[in-house]
C-alpha cells in the first residue's frame, strides 16, 4: 500500500517496483493517493501514477501544502494556495 494518510509505506520507488506489479491481476480498479510536503513531491508521485496502467484514478490530498502555503503567504510574498493547486493541476491533468 502507498497512501497519503500517514501510515508507514515502502515509498514510491519500491511501491512501483514491488507492490504495483502484483496488483495487475486484481479484479478491481486501483486509486492512487498522493501527498507530499511540497508541490514537486505531489507532481512526482502523480506523474508516476499517471504512467502506471494499473492505477485508474488519483486522489490528491492537497490540504497539507495548502495549509503550508497559507502560512507562508501570511509570512511574506510566497505562492498563495491557488498557485500551488494550479501548479499541481497543470502538471497532472
DASUL-V237610 format. One record per backbone hydrogen bond with DSSP energy under -0.5 kcal/mol. NH is the residue of the N-H (numbers start at 1). CO is the residue of the C=O. Records with the same first field share a line. If there is no record, write none. Layout:
NH: CO ; CO
This chain:
10: 1
15: 11
16: 12
17: 13
18: 14
19: 14 ; 15
20: 15
22: 19
23: 20
24: 21
26: 23
30: 54
32: 57
33: 2
34: 32 ; 59
41: 38
42: 38
43: 39
44: 40
45: 41
46: 42
47: 43
48: 44
49: 45
50: 46
51: 47
52: 49
53: 51
55: 52
56: 30 ; 54
57: 30
59: 32
60: 58
61: 34 ; 59
62: 60
66: 62
67: 63
68: 64
69: 65
70: 66
71: 67
72: 68
73: 69
74: 70
75: 71
76: 72
78: 76
83: 80
84: 80
85: 81
86: 82
87: 83
88: 84
89: 85
90: 86
91: 87
92: 88
